[in-house]
Amino acid sequence: MYKGFKMKLYPGMEKEYEDRHSKLWDEMKEMIHEHGGRNYTIFLDSETNTLFGYIEIEDEEKWKNGADTAINRKWWHYMSDIMETNEDESPVCVDLKPVFHLD
C-alpha cells in the first residue's frame, strides 16, 4: 500500500526544511518504521513551495497511530515554524488520489 500527499512550506524555508530532514532524528526514523512506513520520499516544487510526499505503508490504521506518538508530536512542533500547520501543530496535509501506478 502507498500514500501520496502534499504540504506547504512558508516562503524562504526551503533550505531550512531540507537541512532539518537531512538530520532527521533517529527516534523519528524508528517511529516511521515501527508504524509500517518505508520508502519515504518528499519532493519540493520550488515554484509553489508545495511538498509532495510518497510513502509505502503496511496498514493505514497502523500508520495513523504514529501521529499520536510523543516523538511525532515533538517533530510537528519542531517543524511548525517553517510550514503550514493545523492548531495541533500537525502539518496541513492533503492526501492525493492515485491515478496511475506501474511496478
Sequence and secondary structure as in RCSB ss.txt:
>XXXX:A:sequence
MYKGFKMKLYPGMEKEYEDRHSKLWDEMKEMIHEHGGRNYTIFLDSETNTLFGYIEIEDEEKWKNGADTAINRKW
WHYMSDIMETNEDESPVCVDLKPVFHLD
>XXXX:A:secstr
 EEEEEEEB TT HHHHHHHHHT  HHHHHHHHHTTEEEEEEEEETTTTEEEEEEEES HHHHHHGGGSHHHHHH
HHHHTTTB B TTS B  EEE       
